[in-house]
Amino acid sequence: MELGAASNLVSLEEVSALRVFPLPNAETSRRAVQATSEPSQPQLWKEADGYKYLKEHIFPQIAPPPYGHITREKLSERKPVYLFREDTQNIMVVGKVWKYGLLSVEEAWTLAEREYFNLLLARKRLGMDGGRHRVVAPLGKSKELSALLVTERAPGGTLDHYIARAIYESKAERLFSKLSDLAGFLAKLHGNSQTNKQVSLEVPAWYLRTLLDCLSRQILSPLERDNLDETAARWWHEQSIFEEDGQVMVHGDATPCNFLFQDQGVIAIDLEKMHWADRCWDLGFVVAELKHHFMWRMGDGWAAEPFIGHFLWEYAVNYGDTHFFHVITRKVPLYMALGLLRIARNPWLDGPHRRNLLKEAEGCLRYGL
């Protein structure tokens, strides 16, 4: 089965010209987040050098000098990500400092470069640089400034905002609308990178092992791990389910905070995990997040089902082939399980909810086939 217009097919050789980096290995990812508190400010941000860099290399891309006072606001509780605002011309950019946790400068710089080139790839080769659906524009990077990556500031509210309003304010129609917009964004990203290369199950199998390794150090007993391993093993022998589709470029970290919505537009951020995979890598993570939020915030995972079905149907419609709904819904349970297990790693969630996520993931693996 060949899907998508032939003019949209992208060869792996063509894309390699923009240096697609491999996924970070598990050890690098672990050490990136292992710090229990934020490192000292001088290590993360050299204020004088940093503001000079912004004025000389970043701001001129947006507006001509002179520039006034610059303020810095931390945007993330867990990572050194900042909003920099210049007060004369109201220039705003986002800076992500990759040198944190236990990463070396070289490791941090590799991650910064990965995200920078992934943004370029999505914008320049995959057509995600304008219109209703685009990714945030990279503006610069500096190894000397603790592996700093600077991007434009993306306007709009996150999907998390609309999920919360649907649950607490009965604004379901707004969430349906935003999920339609997100389906359109992902259909464009995937459609513009469609290849004829067969989907590989090696990456989801590797990711499952990584997740189970982490969960085994936290809340997963050896018996529970063996059960999940055995249940998932059935999927690795169902290659026929995956043969109707080819690899695409996936966002790789499709969480509610990584998509911003304005009117009917969607802007994606945080593309450091973008890679070649099954399109259901993204779709499964989105539906896992929907299931998690309804379970967590209102104690009713079934309440997420209308939104999950709507999102997957809208993806097929935006992709231009409603038969594709059948193709993706056969595969989504595997990736939904991975998404639920990933969420269950978060230690700030309460224990009973994390165990409910494990149970839900096991159900996806067991009954999804």
N, C-alpha and C positions, 0 to 999 in steps of 0.2 A: 504494500500500500504506500503510495507516494503522496505526501501531504504538503500543502503550501505551493505557491507559485514557483516555477523553476527559477525565475529571476531572483528569488529570495534565498536560494540555497547558497550557503557559504562553505567553501572548502576549508578544511583544517589548515592546509598550507597557506591559504590567503590570510587567515587570522593570525598565524604564527608570526607574521611580520611585525606585529605589535607586542611581541613578547608576553604571551600568556603564561603567567607563573603557575606552578603547581600549587595544590592546596597545602597550607601549613600542616606539618605533621603534628601528631597528638602531643608530643613533648613540648614543642614550641608553643602550642596553644595553651597547654597547662601552665607553663612558666609565665606566660603573658598575663595571667590573671591570678597568680598565686600570692601576690603581695596582700597582706592583710590591711594595710593602710596606704594612702597615697604617698609616694616618695616626696622628698622635700622639694619645694618650689624651684630652687635654683637648678636642680637636676632636670626638672621637666621643662622649665620655661625661663630662658635667659632674657629678661624683660627688655633691656636696652637693645641688645642685638636683635631680638625678635621684632620689636616695633620698627627698627631700622629696616629690617628685611621686608616687613609689610609695606612700608612707605616707598621703598625703592623698587620692589619687584612685584608686589601684588596689587596695591591700590591703583597704580597707573593703568592697569588693565580695565579698570572700572570708571575712573574719572581722573582728570589731570590735577596736579598739585596746585596750590599748597594743601597740606593736610593738617588737621588739628589734633586735639587730644584723643588718645585711644584708650578705651576701657575694655576690660576682659571679664567675661562671665562664664563660669563653668556650667556646661550643659549636661554632663553625665555624673552620676554619683560614683560609678565604678571605673570610669576611664577618664584620662585627661583630654577631654574634648571641650573646646572653648569657642564662644562667640566673641569676635573682636569687632568693636563698633568705633568708627571714626566720627567725631561729633560735628565737624564743620560741614561735611557733605553727606553725612549719615550713611557712610559706606559700612556694610556689614559682610563679614566673611567668617567661615568656620575653620578652625585649626585643630587638627587631630595630632597629638603627640604620641608617637608609637613607642618611644623609649620609656617603658614603665614596667612594673612587676619585676621579674628576674631576667628579662630579655637583655642580651648584649646589644650594643649599638648596631653591630652588623646584622643581627637577626631583626631588630626593629626596622632598620633601613630596608631590608628585603621586603618586609610587610608593607611599609609605606610605598615602596616602588610598585609592589603588586597592585595595591589599590589604585594608584595613580594611572598605571597603564591599563588596568581593567576599565576605568572610567573613560579613558581615551578610546579603547576598543569599542565599548558600547556606543559612544557618541559618534565616532568617525567611521566605523565599519558596519555597525549594526543599526544605524539610523535613529539612535535614541538621543538626538541632540536638539530636538525642537518639536513643536506641536503639542498636542495634549499629553503625550507620554514621552518622558525623557528622563535622563539621569543627570545628576548634579554635575556641574562643570568643574574640573580640576584647574586650579590657578597656579600652583607651584608646590615645590617640595624642597626641603633642606635637611641634609644629613647632620650638619653641624648644630642645628637647633633641635637636638634630641629626636631626630627623624620626624620632622614636622611635615604634615601634608595639609595644604590649604585648599579649600573648595569654596564655591559660591554658597551663600546662605539660601536654602530652599524655603520658600514660604508655604504656609498651609498647616492644617491640622493632621495629626497622625491617625492611622486606622484605630489605634487604641482609644482615641478620643471618641470615635463614632461607635465603637463597641460598647464603651461605658454608657454613652447616651441611650443606646438601644436598650440596655439592661436597666438603667436607673431612671430614665426619663421617658420610656416607651417611644423612643424615636427609631422604630424599626425601619421605616421607609428610608431614612437617611443612610442607615447601614447597608440596606439592599443596594441603594444607589452607588455608594462608595465601593462596594464589592464588585459591582458592574464595571466601574472605572478601573479597579485593580485588575480585573480579568482582562480588560482591554490592554492594559499596560503589559501584562505578562504574555498575552497572545502576540503582541507586536515584537517584544524582545525575542521570544521563542521562534516566531515565524520568520523573523529576519536573520536568524542564525541556524535555521533548519539544515541538517545534513542527512546524507544517506547512510552514515555510519551507524551500525547497530548499537543499541543501548547495552551498556555493560553492567552486570550486576556486581562487579568487583567493588565498586565504590560504595554502594549501600551496604554490602557485606562488611567492608572495612569500617564504615561509620558505625554500624551496629556494634561491632566488637569494641570500638573506642568508647561508645556510650555505656556499654555494659561494664567495661573496665572501671569507668568513673563511678557508676552507680554501685558497683560491688564494694567500693571503698566507703560508701555512704549508707545506703539503706537496703541494698539488694543482697539477700542471702545466697549462698552457693546453690541451693536447691532451686530458688527462683530464677537465678541466672541460667542454670541448665535448662529449665523449662522454657524460658524465652529463646534460648539458642535452638532448642529442638523444634519449637513452634515456627521460628523464622526459617529454619532449614528447608521447609517445604517450598518456600518461595524461590530458592536458588535452583530448583529443578523445574520451574515453570517458565522456561525461556520463551515459549510460544506466546505468552501474554505480552511480551515486550518486543516481539518481532515486527509488529505492525507500525512501529514508530522508529525514528532516528534520533540521534543525539542532538541536543540544542545547547545554547549557552544559557545557563540558569543564573539567577541573581545569587543564589546560594545561601542567603540569610534572610529569608522572607518572613520577617517578624513584623508585628504591627507598627513598631517605631521606625522602621526603615522605609516607609512610604508616606509621603506628605501629599495632601489633597487640597486643591484650590479650584473652586467651581467644578468643572468636569475633568480637570487635569490631574495627573499623577507624576510626582517627581520622586525618583528612588535615590537613596543615599547608601553609604556603607557597602561598597561592592568588593571588599577585600576577599570574599569567599566565592566570587563568580568563577564558574568552571563549566566544562562540558559534562552533561549528564542527561538523564531522563527528565523531561519537562515536569514530571510529577514530583521531582525533588522540591520545586517551588510550590506547586499546587498542594502537595501533602503537608508542607510546613504551614501554609496559610490555614488549611482546614483544621490542623492540629491546634493552632493558636485559637481559632474560634471555639473549638470544643473545650479547650482549657479555660478560656475566659468565662464561658457560661457555667462550667462546672465550679469554678473558683468563686465567681462573683454572685451567683444565684443558686448554686447547688443543683443545677439541672442541666446536664450535658445534652439531653434530648432537645432542649430549647435551641441549640445551635444548628440542628439538622436542616431547618428551612433555609438558613443562611448558607450552609455548606452546599446544599443542592443547587441553590441559586447561583452561587459563585462558579461552580463547575460547569453548569449549563451555560452561563454567560461566557465562560472561557471558550467553550466549543462554538458558540454563536459568533464571537469575535474572531475566532480562528477561521471561520467561513465554512465549517463542516460540522453539522449537528451530529452526524454519525460518530464524530470524534468523542462525544460525551461517553459513549459506550467504551471506547478505547481507554480513556483516562480513568474512568471509574473502576475498571478492573485492576488498575495498577496503584491507584491512590492509597488503598489501605496500608501497603508496605511503607510508603513514605510518611503517611500520617502517623504510623507507629513510631517511626524514627523521630518525628517531630515531638510527639508526646514524651518519649524517653528523654529527648534533649531538654525539654521543659522541666521534667522531673529531677534533673540534676541540680536545679537551683535551690540552694540551702535556705534562702529566705522564705520559701513557701512552707506552709505548715506540713507536718508529717502525714496526717490523714489524706490531705489533698495529693501529696506526692505519691502515696500508695494507690490512690484512685487513678492517677495518671498511668501508673504501671499496669494496673488492671485493664484500663482502656486500651493501652498499647497491645497487651497480650490478646485482647479480643479482636483488634484489627488484624493481627497476624494470623490468628486462628480461624476467624470466620470470613476474612476478606477474600480468600480464594474460592 
